[in-house]
Amino acid sequence: MKETILETKGLIKYFYNPSKFQVIKSVDLKIQQGEFVSIVGKSGCGKSTLLYLLSTMDTDYEGQLFIHNQLITGQSDQNLAKIRNEKIGFVFQFHYLLPEYNVLNNVMLPGLKLGKYSKKELEQRALKHLKTLEIDQHALKMPNQLSGGEKQRVAIARALINDPLIIMGDEPTGNLDRKSGDVVFDIFKKLATDFNQTILIVTHDPDFAHKTDRIITMEDGKIIS
């Protein structure tokens, strides 16, 4: 029996600008360990909003959110920051690498913040992840010396540094050409298959979605399939 990594019960979200509008409507969701799941739907259907709720970055909602059977709803900002850093790895459409740090240091940053491993251990872990993603030869390069696809691989290595329970991505291939996007997909697939990593990706790309283990389709703030 696989463990449940992420679960929601009756998740509801309103926007209040300019008037009250329900953007997420009673979402019940379960994601198991090692699943590679994509969320799809038309622009404005609420998929990115849902991801921000699931990632604990937005706490203004009704209903309940559980990560690894721990109730996350109602926790303090300090606890949520720790949970995010320890349990969730993020990969966005833009890589957000810090230009003043080399690749290795960019990957190590969330680990230094968490303080769970020594700097030497983090360096070894970062190099291991870069090697898994076949980009370790670029460890000492600066971000501006890398292609878009390479930068996104560095962002994935950074997301892995604290052994997260789940990696969440918001359009992680949206800014890449087809070939680079396929490489990034293959990396996610390998992480799920070989390392039992749980992955949840919001995507507009139907080809990407169809290759994942499960597709969650949203329409008007609801999960329809």
C-alpha positions as CSV (number, residue, x, y, z in Angstrom):
1,M,0.0,0.0,0.0
2,K,1.6,3.3,-1.1
3,E,1.7,6.2,1.3
4,T,-0.5,9.2,0.7
5,I,1.9,12.2,0.3
6,L,-0.7,14.9,-0.4
7,E,-4.4,15.1,0.4
8,T,-7.0,17.8,0.4
9,K,-10.5,17.8,1.8
10,G,-13.1,20.3,0.5
11,L,-10.6,22.9,-0.6
12,I,-12.3,26.2,-1.4
13,K,-10.7,29.5,-2.5
14,Y,-12.2,32.9,-3.1
15,F,-10.7,35.9,-4.8
16,Y,-12.1,39.3,-3.7
17,N,-11.0,41.7,-6.4
18,P,-13.1,43.4,-7.7
19,S,-15.9,41.3,-6.2
20,K,-16.1,38.0,-4.4
21,F,-15.4,35.1,-6.8
22,Q,-15.0,31.4,-6.1
23,V,-11.9,30.2,-7.9
24,I,-11.5,26.7,-6.3
25,K,-14.6,24.7,-5.6
26,S,-14.5,21.9,-3.1
27,V,-11.5,20.1,-4.3
28,D,-10.8,16.6,-2.9
29,L,-7.5,15.2,-4.0
30,K,-5.0,12.4,-3.1
31,I,-1.5,11.9,-4.4
32,Q,0.4,8.8,-3.5
33,Q,4.2,8.3,-3.1
34,G,6.0,7.8,-6.4
35,E,3.1,9.1,-8.6
36,F,3.9,11.4,-11.5
37,V,0.7,13.5,-11.8
38,S,-0.1,16.4,-14.1
39,I,-2.9,19.1,-13.7
40,V,-4.4,20.4,-16.9
41,G,-7.2,22.7,-17.9
42,K,-7.8,25.9,-19.9
43,S,-6.2,29.2,-18.8
44,G,-8.1,30.6,-15.8
45,C,-9.5,27.3,-14.6
46,G,-7.7,27.5,-11.3
47,K,-4.9,25.0,-11.8
48,S,-2.0,27.4,-10.8
49,T,-4.1,28.8,-7.9
50,L,-4.6,25.2,-6.7
51,L,-0.9,24.5,-6.9
52,Y,-0.2,27.6,-4.7
53,L,-2.6,26.3,-2.1
54,L,-1.1,22.8,-2.2
55,S,2.4,24.3,-1.9
56,T,1.4,26.2,1.3
57,M,2.3,29.5,-0.3
58,D,-1.3,30.6,-0.1
59,T,-3.0,30.0,3.2
60,D,-6.2,31.9,2.6
61,Y,-8.6,29.0,1.9
62,E,-11.4,26.9,3.4
63,G,-11.1,23.1,3.8
64,Q,-8.1,21.0,4.8
65,L,-4.6,20.3,3.4
66,F,-2.5,17.3,4.6
67,I,1.1,16.6,3.7
68,H,2.2,13.0,4.6
69,N,-0.9,12.7,6.8
70,Q,0.1,15.9,8.8
71,L,-2.6,18.6,8.9
72,I,-1.0,21.7,7.4
73,T,-4.0,24.0,7.5
74,G,-3.7,26.5,10.3
75,Q,0.0,26.1,10.9
76,S,2.1,29.2,11.7
77,D,4.0,31.0,8.9
78,Q,7.2,29.9,10.5
79,N,6.2,26.2,10.5
80,L,4.9,26.5,6.9
81,A,8.3,28.0,5.8
82,K,10.0,25.0,7.4
83,I,7.6,22.5,5.8
84,R,8.0,24.1,2.4
85,N,11.8,24.0,2.6
86,E,11.9,20.4,4.0
87,K,9.1,18.6,2.3
88,I,8.4,20.4,-1.1
89,G,10.8,21.0,-4.0
90,F,9.7,23.7,-6.5
91,V,10.4,24.0,-10.2
92,F,8.8,27.0,-12.0
93,Q,8.5,28.1,-15.6
94,F,11.5,30.4,-15.0
95,H,14.4,28.8,-13.2
96,Y,15.1,31.6,-10.7
97,L,18.8,30.8,-10.4
98,L,20.8,33.5,-8.6
99,P,23.2,35.0,-11.2
100,E,25.9,35.8,-8.7
101,Y,26.3,32.1,-7.6
102,N,27.7,29.2,-9.7
103,V,25.6,26.1,-10.4
104,L,26.8,24.2,-7.4
105,N,26.1,27.0,-5.0
106,N,22.6,27.6,-6.5
107,V,21.8,23.9,-5.9
108,M,23.1,24.0,-2.4
109,L,21.1,27.1,-1.3
110,P,17.9,25.5,0.1
111,G,20.0,23.0,1.9
112,L,22.1,25.7,3.6
113,K,18.8,27.4,4.6
114,L,17.4,24.2,6.1
115,G,20.7,23.5,8.0
116,K,20.1,19.7,8.1
117,Y,23.5,18.8,6.5
118,S,27.0,20.2,6.8
119,K,28.3,22.3,3.9
120,K,30.6,19.4,2.8
121,E,27.7,17.0,2.8
122,L,25.5,19.4,0.9
123,E,28.3,19.8,-1.7
124,Q,28.4,16.0,-2.2
125,R,24.6,15.8,-2.4
126,A,24.5,18.6,-4.9
127,L,27.1,17.0,-7.1
128,K,25.2,13.7,-6.9
129,H,22.0,15.3,-8.1
130,L,23.8,17.2,-10.9
131,K,25.3,13.8,-11.9
132,T,21.9,12.1,-11.9
133,L,20.6,14.9,-14.2
134,E,23.8,14.6,-16.4
135,I,24.8,18.2,-15.8
136,D,27.7,17.8,-13.2
137,Q,30.2,18.9,-15.8
138,H,28.7,22.4,-15.4
139,A,28.9,22.5,-11.6
140,L,31.3,25.5,-11.5
141,K,29.8,27.5,-14.3
142,M,27.7,30.6,-13.8
143,P,24.0,30.5,-14.8
144,N,24.5,32.9,-17.7
145,Q,26.8,30.2,-19.3
146,L,24.0,27.7,-19.5
147,S,21.2,27.0,-22.1
148,G,17.6,27.3,-21.0
149,G,17.3,23.5,-20.7
150,E,20.4,23.3,-18.6
151,K,19.2,26.0,-16.3
152,Q,16.0,24.1,-15.7
153,R,17.9,20.9,-14.9
154,V,19.9,22.9,-12.3
155,A,16.5,24.1,-10.9
156,I,15.4,20.5,-10.6
157,A,18.7,19.5,-8.8
158,R,18.0,22.4,-6.4
159,A,14.5,21.2,-5.8
160,L,15.9,17.8,-4.9
161,I,18.6,18.9,-2.4
162,N,16.5,18.5,0.8
163,D,15.0,15.1,-0.2
164,P,11.5,16.6,-0.6
165,L,8.4,14.4,-0.2
166,I,7.0,16.0,-3.4
167,I,8.2,18.1,-6.3
168,M,5.7,20.7,-7.6
169,G,6.2,22.3,-10.9
170,D,4.3,25.2,-12.5
171,E,4.7,25.0,-16.3
172,P,8.4,23.8,-15.9
173,T,8.7,23.2,-19.7
174,G,6.7,26.2,-20.8
175,N,9.7,28.3,-21.6
176,L,11.7,25.6,-23.3
177,D,11.9,24.3,-26.9
178,R,10.5,20.9,-27.6
179,K,13.8,19.0,-27.3
180,S,14.7,20.6,-24.0
181,G,11.2,20.1,-22.8
182,D,11.4,16.4,-23.6
183,V,14.7,16.2,-21.6
184,V,13.1,17.8,-18.6
185,F,10.1,15.4,-18.9
186,D,12.4,12.4,-19.0
187,I,14.2,13.6,-15.9
188,F,10.9,13.8,-14.0
189,K,9.9,10.4,-15.3
190,K,13.3,8.9,-14.1
191,L,12.9,10.5,-10.7
192,A,9.4,9.0,-10.3
193,T,10.3,5.6,-11.7
194,D,13.9,5.0,-10.3
195,F,13.8,7.1,-7.1
196,N,10.1,6.8,-6.1
197,Q,9.9,10.6,-6.1
198,T,6.4,12.1,-6.0
199,I,5.8,14.8,-8.7
200,L,2.9,17.1,-9.4
201,I,3.1,19.4,-12.4
202,V,0.7,22.0,-13.8
203,T,1.1,22.1,-17.6
204,H,-0.5,23.5,-20.7
205,D,1.3,20.9,-22.8
206,P,-1.0,17.9,-23.7
207,D,2.0,15.8,-24.8
208,F,3.7,16.2,-21.5
209,A,0.4,15.5,-19.6
210,H,-0.4,12.3,-21.6
211,K,3.0,10.8,-20.7
212,T,2.4,11.2,-16.9
213,D,0.9,8.5,-14.7
214,R,-2.3,10.4,-14.0
215,I,-4.0,13.5,-15.4
216,I,-6.1,15.7,-13.2
217,T,-8.4,17.9,-15.4
218,M,-9.8,21.1,-14.0
219,E,-12.6,23.3,-15.3
220,D,-14.1,26.4,-13.5
221,G,-12.3,25.6,-10.3
222,K,-13.4,22.0,-10.1
223,I,-11.7,18.7,-10.8
224,I,-13.8,17.1,-13.5
225,S,-11.6,14.0,-14.1
